[in-house]
Amino acid sequence: MKLKEKQIITVQVYPRRKFWTMIGSNDGLIGILLDDGEYIDIPQERVRIVSMEVERDGKDKNNVQ
């Protein structure tokens, strides 16, 4: 899976119930950013995508502040 620019993908890793941010993928491994700033590679079959969104940059005309 290739990430689009400014795309944020939240994933859940089985059997854990924590949610982290996906930072990339390669050859069936998913790179995940942990809460402490470290990252881990997890086999794709142990990862479930929870949400996909695009990071707002403040230039969106519908962005209400």
N, C-alpha and C positions, 0 to 999 in steps of 0.2 A: 504494500500500500504506500503510495507516494503522498506526502503531505503537501497541501497547497500553501501558498504564502499566507502567513498570519492565521493559519487554521489551528484550532485548539481541539484536541481529541482527548476526552476523559475515558479511561479504561478501568476495568476491574480485573484483577488477577486471581484466578482460582487456585487454591481453595480459600484464599484470604477474602476479606470483605472490605478492604480498603480501596479507595479510588485514587488514581494517579494520572498524570498527563503523559500521553504518548509523544515521543520526540523524534521517532523515525522507525524504519524497518528495513531489513535486508535478509534475504535468504531464509525466510520463515521465522526470523527472530524479530521481536518488537522491542525497541528501546524505550524505557520508561523512566521519567524523571521522578525521583523520590522526594519526600517532604524536606529532607535534610540537604538537598542539592546534589546528591549522588545520583547515578543512573545505573540501571540494570538491564540486561537483555533476557527476555522471557520467550519461550516457544509460543508461536502464534496461537496454537490450539488451547493455551491456558489463559488467553486474554479475551475479554468481552468488551466491545465498544459500548459505552454508556451514553455518550453525547458527542456531537460534532458541532462546532460553532466557529465563526470567524471573529478574530479579535478586532475590535473597533479602534480606529485611529483618530477619532475626533473630527474627521472630515466628512462623515456621513451626514447628509442634510436632515435625516430623521433622528439624529442623535440629540436627545434632550438632556440638558445639564441642569 
